[in-house]
Amino acid sequence: MRSGYGLAGPLPPAHIDPAAVRARVAAHPLTAGAVSSEAQYAVITNSTYDGLCYDTVHTACQSAPSSPRLHFDEAWFAYARFHPLYEGRYGRAVGPDALDDEVRPTVFATQSTRKLLAALSQTAMVHVKSAHGHRSNTTGSTRHS
């Protein structure tokens, strides 16, 4: 989504609202006959292609009622954890110190090694911060990282 200034992102808060998410899922043609009518996985590009980054803790608070799993695509943003300017603005910042397990979604953050570090292949890293409860994996066994 582009703003009036032509910038990609961020998502308007109204699009993350639980009622809006439910309505968008219900209206989508691929949900007919689905096992669940609830959203199961949300993906957010952080930082956007125009360099805007989310307050990930706030975004997780807003998204948690709608989805038990939140994925921050941080392909170009692996350095965020290492600079105070980006405190609370990367996926791994969403932890038990920020949100209680009862409301915190399982958070995935992906980063492309080849984009920011020396890499011999086009590889990526997937980091998982489990909610350590029923929200981490409702369909099978749970592995914690």
MARKOL-265367 format. One record per residue (C-alpha): x, y negated, z negated; residue in three letters; chain; residue number from 1. Coordinates in pm, 1 decimal, padded with zeros to 6 digits. Layout:
N
+----------+----------+----------+-----+----+-----+
|        X |        Y |        Z |  aa | ch |   i |
+----------+----------+----------+-----+----+-----+
|        X |        Y |        Z | Ala |  A | NUM |
...
+----------+----------+----------+-----+----+-----+
***
This chain:
145
+----------+----------+----------+-----+----+-----+
|        X |        Y |        Z |  aa | ch |   i |
+----------+----------+----------+-----+----+-----+
|  00000.0 |  00000.0 |  00000.0 | Met |  A |   1 |
|  00138.1 | -00340.2 |  00096.9 | Arg |  A |   2 |
|  00063.0 | -00658.4 | -00095.2 | Ser |  A |   3 |
| -00036.4 | -00990.0 |  00059.2 | Gly |  A |   4 |
|  00335.2 | -01069.4 |  00068.1 | Tyr |  A |   5 |
|  00410.9 | -00755.4 |  00270.8 | Gly |  A |   6 |
|  00577.2 | -00574.2 | -00021.6 | Leu |  A |   7 |
|  00526.4 | -00200.8 | -00073.4 | Ala |  A |   8 |
|  00383.5 | -00137.5 | -00419.4 | Gly |  A |   9 |
|  00333.1 | -00141.7 | -00703.8 | Pro |  A |  10 |
|  00000.9 |  00036.2 | -00740.6 | Leu |  A |  11 |
| -00272.6 | -00197.5 | -00859.6 | Pro |  A |  12 |
| -00380.3 | -00100.8 | -01214.4 | Pro |  A |  13 |
| -00734.5 | -00042.0 | -01087.7 | Ala |  A |  14 |
| -00604.1 |  00243.7 | -00868.4 | His |  A |  15 |
| -00458.7 |  00425.3 | -01172.1 | Ile |  A |  16 |
| -00777.1 |  00386.6 | -01379.7 | Asp |  A |  17 |
| -00916.1 |  00733.4 | -01468.4 | Pro |  A |  18 |
| -01258.6 |  00660.2 | -01316.7 | Ala |  A |  19 |
| -01098.6 |  00542.6 | -00991.1 | Ala |  A |  20 |
| -00877.3 |  00852.9 | -00974.3 | Val |  A |  21 |
| -01175.7 |  01082.4 | -01034.7 | Arg |  A |  22 |
| -01372.4 |  00904.6 | -00762.4 | Ala |  A |  23 |
| -01086.5 |  00928.4 | -00511.5 | Arg |  A |  24 |
| -01033.1 |  01299.1 | -00583.8 | Val |  A |  25 |
| -01406.7 |  01371.8 | -00557.0 | Ala |  A |  26 |
| -01430.6 |  01185.8 | -00224.6 | Ala |  A |  27 |
| -01134.7 |  01363.7 | -00064.9 | His |  A |  28 |
| -01231.3 |  01633.9 |  00188.8 | Pro |  A |  29 |
| -00967.9 |  01882.0 |  00063.0 | Leu |  A |  30 |
| -01126.9 |  01905.2 | -00282.8 | Thr |  A |  31 |
| -01432.9 |  02096.7 | -00162.2 | Ala |  A |  32 |
| -01414.2 |  02438.8 | -00325.7 | Gly |  A |  33 |
| -01106.9 |  02347.1 | -00531.0 | Ala |  A |  34 |
| -01037.0 |  02538.3 | -00852.9 | Val |  A |  35 |
| -01058.6 |  02211.3 | -01047.2 | Ser |  A |  36 |
| -01214.7 |  01875.3 | -00973.6 | Ser |  A |  37 |
| -00947.8 |  01703.2 | -01183.0 | Glu |  A |  38 |
| -00622.6 |  01558.2 | -01049.8 | Ala |  A |  39 |
| -00332.0 |  01785.9 | -01141.0 | Gln |  A |  40 |
| -00025.7 |  01598.5 | -01017.5 | Tyr |  A |  41 |
|  00041.9 |  01230.6 | -00946.5 | Ala |  A |  42 |
|  00341.3 |  01106.0 | -00745.5 | Val |  A |  43 |
|  00473.1 |  00749.9 | -00768.7 | Ile |  A |  44 |
|  00766.9 |  00609.2 | -00573.3 | Thr |  A |  45 |
|  00998.9 |  00432.3 | -00818.6 | Asn |  A |  46 |
|  01159.4 |  00206.8 | -00715.2 | Ser |  A |  47 |
|  00953.3 |  00119.4 | -00409.9 | Thr |  A |  48 |
|  01115.1 |  00072.5 | -00072.8 | Tyr |  A |  49 |
|  01114.5 | -00300.9 | -00142.7 | Asp |  A |  50 |
|  01298.2 | -00255.9 | -00474.6 | Gly |  A |  51 |
|  01006.1 | -00299.4 | -00714.5 | Leu |  A |  52 |
|  01020.4 | -00065.7 | -01013.3 | Cys |  A |  53 |
|  00755.9 |  00040.6 | -01260.8 | Tyr |  A |  54 |
|  00742.4 |  00019.9 | -01636.7 | Asp |  A |  55 |
|  00726.3 |  00400.3 | -01642.8 | Thr |  A |  56 |
|  00609.6 |  00426.1 | -02003.8 | Val |  A |  57 |
|  00315.1 |  00195.2 | -01933.6 | His |  A |  58 |
|  00243.1 |  00375.9 | -01606.7 | Thr |  A |  59 |
|  00247.6 |  00712.3 | -01788.2 | Ala |  A |  60 |
|  00006.4 |  00574.9 | -02050.9 | Cys |  A |  61 |
| -00229.1 |  00461.1 | -01776.1 | Gln |  A |  62 |
| -00195.1 |  00781.6 | -01570.1 | Ser |  A |  63 |
| -00207.6 |  01038.7 | -01851.2 | Ala |  A |  64 |
| -00589.0 |  01050.2 | -01881.3 | Pro |  A |  65 |
| -00608.8 |  01133.1 | -01509.9 | Ser |  A |  66 |
| -00326.1 |  01380.1 | -01454.9 | Ser |  A |  67 |
| -00131.0 |  01621.0 | -01676.4 | Pro |  A |  68 |
|  00175.7 |  01590.0 | -01448.1 | Arg |  A |  69 |
|  00343.0 |  01270.8 | -01329.2 | Leu |  A |  70 |
|  00622.2 |  01270.5 | -01072.4 | His |  A |  71 |
|  00845.3 |  00966.9 | -01023.0 | Phe |  A |  72 |
|  01019.9 |  00984.9 | -00686.0 | Asp |  A |  73 |
|  01342.8 |  00801.6 | -00770.9 | Glu |  A |  74 |
|  01547.7 |  00896.7 | -00465.9 | Ala |  A |  75 |
|  01748.5 |  00572.4 | -00469.8 | Trp |  A |  76 |
|  01713.4 |  00498.7 | -00842.2 | Phe |  A |  77 |
|  01940.5 |  00747.8 | -01024.1 | Ala |  A |  78 |
|  02152.3 |  00463.2 | -01165.2 | Tyr |  A |  79 |
|  01860.7 |  00310.9 | -01360.5 | Ala |  A |  80 |
|  01931.1 |  00509.5 | -01678.6 | Arg |  A |  81 |
|  02278.7 |  00358.9 | -01700.1 | Phe |  A |  82 |
|  02197.8 | -00013.5 | -01696.7 | His |  A |  83 |
|  02007.9 | -00201.9 | -01968.9 | Pro |  A |  84 |
|  01823.3 | -00408.6 | -01708.0 | Leu |  A |  85 |
|  01618.7 | -00098.9 | -01619.0 | Tyr |  A |  86 |
|  01536.4 |  00015.6 | -01973.3 | Glu |  A |  87 |
|  01197.7 |  00189.4 | -01971.1 | Gly |  A |  88 |
|  01177.7 |  00172.7 | -01592.5 | Arg |  A |  89 |
|  01284.2 |  00525.6 | -01493.8 | Tyr |  A |  90 |
|  01099.8 |  00856.3 | -01524.0 | Gly |  A |  91 |
|  01314.2 |  01008.7 | -01797.6 | Arg |  A |  92 |
|  01223.9 |  00714.9 | -02025.9 | Ala |  A |  93 |
|  00881.4 |  00874.0 | -02077.9 | Val |  A |  94 |
|  00950.3 |  01092.7 | -02379.2 | Gly |  A |  95 |
|  00815.9 |  01177.6 | -02723.5 | Pro |  A |  96 |
|  00955.4 |  00854.4 | -02864.0 | Asp |  A |  97 |
|  00739.5 |  00661.9 | -02614.3 | Ala |  A |  98 |
|  00418.5 |  00871.1 | -02613.2 | Leu |  A |  99 |
|  00278.5 |  01141.1 | -02839.1 | Asp |  A | 100 |
|  00270.6 |  01494.4 | -02696.8 | Asp |  A | 101 |
| -00111.2 |  01498.2 | -02705.2 | Glu |  A | 102 |
| -00132.2 |  01223.4 | -02442.0 | Val |  A | 103 |
|  00205.4 |  01240.4 | -02266.6 | Arg |  A | 104 |
|  00205.0 |  01406.1 | -01925.2 | Pro |  A | 105 |
|  00482.7 |  01634.7 | -01813.1 | Thr |  A | 106 |
|  00714.4 |  01403.9 | -01619.8 | Val |  A | 107 |
|  00916.7 |  01498.7 | -01313.4 | Phe |  A | 108 |
|  01183.1 |  01267.7 | -01173.8 | Ala |  A | 109 |
|  01364.0 |  01342.9 | -00849.0 | Thr |  A | 110 |
|  01683.8 |  01172.8 | -00739.9 | Gln |  A | 111 |
|  01880.7 |  01222.3 | -00419.8 | Ser |  A | 112 |
|  02243.4 |  01295.8 | -00497.7 | Thr |  A | 113 |
|  02344.1 |  01221.4 | -00140.8 | Arg |  A | 114 |
|  02204.6 |  00869.2 | -00160.0 | Lys |  A | 115 |
|  02389.1 |  00752.0 | -00468.7 | Leu |  A | 116 |
|  02672.2 |  00991.1 | -00548.4 | Leu |  A | 117 |
|  02931.0 |  01187.3 | -00359.0 | Ala |  A | 118 |
|  02758.6 |  01489.3 | -00210.0 | Ala |  A | 119 |
|  02859.1 |  01751.5 |  00041.9 | Leu |  A | 120 |
|  02499.6 |  01834.2 |  00130.3 | Ser |  A | 121 |
|  02159.7 |  01670.4 |  00144.7 | Gln |  A | 122 |
|  02064.5 |  01770.5 | -00204.0 | Thr |  A | 123 |
|  01843.9 |  01631.9 | -00477.2 | Ala |  A | 124 |
|  01802.3 |  01674.4 | -00849.3 | Met |  A | 125 |
|  01469.2 |  01745.9 | -01016.8 | Val |  A | 126 |
|  01449.9 |  01648.6 | -01384.2 | His |  A | 127 |
|  01157.5 |  01774.1 | -01593.0 | Val |  A | 128 |
|  01053.4 |  01633.8 | -01928.4 | Lys |  A | 129 |
|  00786.1 |  01868.4 | -02056.3 | Ser |  A | 130 |
|  00502.2 |  01752.5 | -02273.7 | Ala |  A | 131 |
|  00567.9 |  02067.0 | -02487.9 | His |  A | 132 |
|  00200.3 |  02144.3 | -02511.8 | Gly |  A | 133 |
| -00107.5 |  02237.9 | -02321.7 | His |  A | 134 |
| -00051.9 |  01954.0 | -02073.4 | Arg |  A | 135 |
|  00276.5 |  02092.6 | -01939.5 | Ser |  A | 136 |
|  00143.1 |  02392.8 | -01751.9 | Asn |  A | 137 |
| -00219.9 |  02494.4 | -01773.1 | Thr |  A | 138 |
| -00205.5 |  02780.8 | -01523.2 | Thr |  A | 139 |
|  00084.6 |  02999.0 | -01633.7 | Gly |  A | 140 |
|  00382.0 |  03038.1 | -01860.0 | Ser |  A | 141 |
|  00551.2 |  02723.4 | -01987.5 | Thr |  A | 142 |
|  00925.0 |  02656.7 | -01958.9 | Arg |  A | 143 |
|  01066.3 |  02365.0 | -02151.5 | His |  A | 144 |
|  01370.1 |  02164.2 | -02052.1 | Ser |  A | 145 |
+----------+----------+----------+-----+----+-----+
***
